């Protein structure tokens, strides 16, 4: 009698799924899924400090939006509120996803110390570009063109600080979501700096001295 050729055994479906899952996990590890950043990591520091930085930009934008009659200033304020509030939500979401707190005892910009950054936080502990309490008080009290000029000057400097922080994150991190966001901040805020400088020129005013090196 002819022998019957044996058919190869079928691999159970659950085994195939398990192999695919393991391969996907390995790929994520290779592409940057190396686990959550630590509490003192550049990624955590960038997320925390940039969330605080963005919060002030949103606050200043609400202030000028509610007092100016200029359509171009109102449109700019609306764009800053929308963009930076959304990005701030992403920063806080990262921290939650990484199992980290939103607040920390570390001083602002500590994540950039020792990495070729000159100054990090200012002498009074503020992050680069942040407006002082006195400057915010002046903005709330100002009216008309004076308010518009002060807002543009403060926001240009604020954006310069944001660019400086984002460029620091690009130097210190290779985590994809962080570097992608940092590049978006650099590009977007540099574009708005040029726009706001032009707006100041239309009002016979100039930006404050640049904080960028």
C-alpha positions, 0 to 999 in steps of 0.5 A: 500500500502506498504510504500517505504523505503527511500534511504539515501541522497547521500553526494555531492562530493564537501562536501567529498572533503572539509572534506578530505582537512580539515583533511589533513590540520589538519594533517599537523598542527599536524605534524609540519605545524604550520605556517612559522617560525618567522624572529628571529627563530632558523629555519630562523637563521640556514637557513641564516647562513648555506647558508653563511657558505656553500657559502664559502665552495663552493668557497674554493672548486672551488679554489682548484679544479682549481689548483690541479692535485690530482684526490682525491682532485678534486673529493672531491672538486666536491662533496662539490660543488655539495652537498653544492650548492644544500643545499644552494639553499634549505636554500634560498628556505625555506626563500622564502617559509616562507616569510623571507628575505635572509639578516638580521641585526641580528648578525651571530649565534644570533639564538643559543645565550642563548641555551648552545652554547659556543661562537656562532660567533667568536670574529671578527663576523665570524661563527664557522669554517669560514676561514678568509680573510687572510686564503683565500688569502693564499689558492689562492696563494698556489700551489701544495701540500701546497695548498692541505694541506691548503685546507684540513685543512681549510675545516676540520675546516669548516666542524666542524663549520657546524656540530656545527651549525647543531647540534644546529639546532637539539637541537632548532628545531622540524620542520621536514625539518630542522631537516632532513637536519641538520642530513644529514649535521652532518652525511655527514660532519663528514664522510668527516672530516674523509676522509680529515684527512686521506688525510692529513696523506698521505701528512704528515700533520695534521688537525688544532686544533679542534673547537669542544667541 
